[in-house]
Amino acid sequence: MSAEFELNEIPEQPNAGAENVSPRNARDLEAVYDIPVTVSAVLGRATMQVNQLLKLGRGAVVELDRKLGEAIDIYVNNRLVARGEVVMVDDNRLGITMTEIVKGDRAN
């Protein structure tokens, strides 16, 4: 016996937290397949005053808070979801390889 539910009609499972919910099958996720998301890879961050920013010119170097070889942060819609490494896709394009998935409680 099987039952199908609309997205807003899926019955709640007692004592099931969001991290324990898993789809019953691939069809359960079809509603979200075409939703666009923004993926960002952050190499590092820097903090400076506006007057320092205005003095930057061509060739200026801004020191980031990461060391060479340290994992980069991968965000989906401004939420940290993974860490990874920069890779070369072809002669003139960069990509990222995910090396670690960040759990929800560590993402903030």
C-alpha positions in Angstrom: 0.0 0.0 0.0 1.4 3.4 -0.9 0.2 7.0 -0.4 1.1 10.2 -2.2 1.0 13.6 -0.5 1.3 17.1 -1.7 4.4 18.9 -0.3 2.3 20.7 2.4 0.4 17.5 3.3 3.3 15.2 4.2 2.5 13.9 7.7 5.0 14.8 10.5 6.9 12.0 12.0 7.1 12.0 15.8 10.5 12.8 17.2 12.0 13.5 13.8 14.2 16.5 13.6 15.0 18.3 10.2 18.4 16.6 10.1 16.8 13.2 10.3 14.3 13.7 7.5 15.2 11.9 4.3 13.2 11.6 1.0 11.3 8.4 0.4 12.5 8.5 -3.2 13.7 10.8 -6.0 10.1 11.8 -6.9 9.8 13.5 -3.5 12.4 16.0 -4.5 11.1 16.8 -8.1 9.4 19.9 -6.8 12.7 21.6 -6.0 14.8 20.4 -9.0 14.3 23.5 -11.1 14.7 26.1 -8.3 17.8 28.2 -9.1 20.4 28.7 -6.3 23.5 30.8 -6.1 26.8 28.9 -5.4 29.7 31.0 -4.1 33.3 29.9 -3.3 35.0 32.2 -0.8 38.8 32.1 -1.0 39.1 34.3 2.1 38.1 37.6 3.7 39.7 40.9 4.6 38.6 43.8 6.7 39.7 47.4 6.0 38.6 50.9 6.4 36.9 52.8 3.5 39.9 55.1 3.1 42.2 52.1 2.7 39.8 50.6 0.1 39.7 53.9 -1.9 43.5 53.9 -2.0 43.7 50.5 -3.8 44.7 50.6 -7.4 45.7 48.2 -10.2 48.2 45.7 -8.9 47.3 46.2 -5.2 47.4 43.1 -3.0 44.8 42.5 -0.4 45.9 40.0 2.2 43.1 37.5 3.0 42.6 35.5 6.3 43.5 32.2 4.7 46.7 30.4 4.2 47.8 28.9 0.9 46.3 25.4 0.5 43.7 26.0 3.2 40.1 24.9 2.3 37.8 27.4 0.8 34.2 27.9 2.0 31.4 27.0 -0.4 28.1 28.7 0.1 24.7 28.0 -1.5 22.3 31.0 -1.2 24.6 32.6 1.4 24.6 29.5 3.6 27.8 27.6 4.3 27.3 24.0 3.0 30.8 22.7 2.2 34.5 23.3 2.1 36.7 22.5 -0.9 39.7 23.1 -3.1 40.2 25.2 -6.2 40.8 23.1 -9.3 41.5 23.9 -13.0 38.7 22.8 -15.2 40.4 23.5 -18.5 43.1 26.0 -19.7 41.3 29.1 -18.6 38.5 28.1 -16.2 38.5 27.4 -12.4 36.2 25.1 -10.5 35.9 23.7 -7.0 36.1 20.2 -5.6 34.1 19.6 -2.4 36.2 17.9 0.2 33.9 18.3 3.2 30.2 18.7 3.7 29.4 21.1 6.6 26.7 19.9 8.9 23.9 22.4 9.8 25.1 23.1 13.3 28.7 23.9 12.1 27.5 26.1 9.2 27.2 29.3 11.2 
